[in-house]
């Protein structure tokens, strides 16, 4: 059931509803490039809501009128200019698609009708505010992190290392060293045991 969530709209003001609106508003790359095939009518420009989209149909009508009413070579230069403009548009199509979809994301985000949080709302029930001493824990954590430089403790402040709460975690190299020492102690202990 891939992408089944797209068909399900709970009509809420949450993130799911916003994503569904975005999927409907944003243009798809496949349809963008397929619409370019109708460049004489300017379909790609109309699809992406570009300004001056009417220029392609007008230019195509002029080229067609020249081809029908004048000798064929008179329509050749305007036709080549129109073809070059279409190739230039093909080159810029990906950037235009990105711009359009970005604008739709901004519009959907800023115009969402999300209700405000209830009065005195403080977040989830299990936030750190329930812990009476969270400020001191946070300050201690900040102090430890500021004392570390690139993962190493500052030389001025001795650190307790280990795996218990409040201790700085051992680096990978320190863990490897500890394992090597434990293995050596175990092998020494096994060799001391009489057989």
Secondary structure, DSSP 8 states (H G I E B T S, - for coil): -TTGGGG-----SSHHHHHHHHHHHS--HHHHHHHHTTGGGTHHHHHTT-TTTHHHHHHHHHHHHHHHHS-HHHHHHHHHHHHHHHHHHHHHHHHHHHHHHHHHHHHHHHT-------TT--S-TTSGGGSTTHHHHHHHHHHHHHHEETTEE-SSS---BSSSTTSB---HHHHHHHHHHHHHHHHHHHHHS--
